[in-house]
């Protein structure tokens, strides 16, 4: 990898809202071990992602990547739609 290449963090998640223009809300799930008991717990983080062409619908499975801050809460961008929601 050269010096100019940057490694962007990419995560997959489910679109929970498309109410804003050019913005989607994505719920990203991860599993963490409980600190005392060791049982795996599902944790969800909601992120706002930039969707330039408004191609997503609620329920789509998408990939989003970290990017420079686009607005106050938006620092992710849509990479691709992995799976469309059932109609």
N, C-alpha and C positions, 0 to 999 in steps of 0.2 A: 504494500500500500504506500502510495506517495504521500508527501507532506500536505498536498492540497486536498486530498480526498478526506471527506468527513464521514464518520460512521453515524448514520441516523438511526435512532431507536424506532422500530416499527412494531405496532401491536395490532391485534385483531379485536373487534368488538361488534356489538349489536347497536344499530341506530335506534335511539329512543325518541328523538324529536327532530322535526324538519321545519319548525314554525318560523325560524329566522331566515332572512334572505342570505344566501351563499354560506350558511352555517348549519352544521348538523351537530347534534349531541350524541355522543357514542358512549355506551356503557362497556367498560373493559373489566373483565373478570380475571382474578388471579387466585391462587390457592396458597395459603400460608399456614405453617404449622403453629399450633397453639403453644405459647411459651412454656407452659407447665405440663400440659397433658400430651402434647405431641400430635393431637388429632388435627387433620387438615381442615381448615375453615375457608369458605369461599368469601372473598372480599371484592367489592365492586367500586370502581372509580369512574366518575363521569367526566368526560373531556369534551370541549368544543373544538370542532375541526372545520377547516375551510373547505367548502364544496363549491368551487367556482361556477359550475354549470347547473347546479341544483339537480343532479342526476339521482340522488339517493331518495329512498322512501323509508318510512318507518318500518322497522323490522328487518332491514337488509343487514347482512353480515359483511363488514368492510374492514379494510386494512388502512390504518392511519399512521403517519410518520411525524416525528417531532420536527419543528422548523422554527424560524425566528418568530418573535411575537408579531402577530398580525393585528390584534386588538388587545384590549385589557385582559380578557380571559381566553383568547384564542391563540394557541401556540402549536397547533397540530394542523396537518393538511391531509386531505383524502388522497390515498394512493390508488386504490382500486376497489371495486365492488366485487367481493368474492362470491356472494350468493344472494340472489334476489329473494325478497319476502314473498310468501305464498299469498296469492290474491283471493 
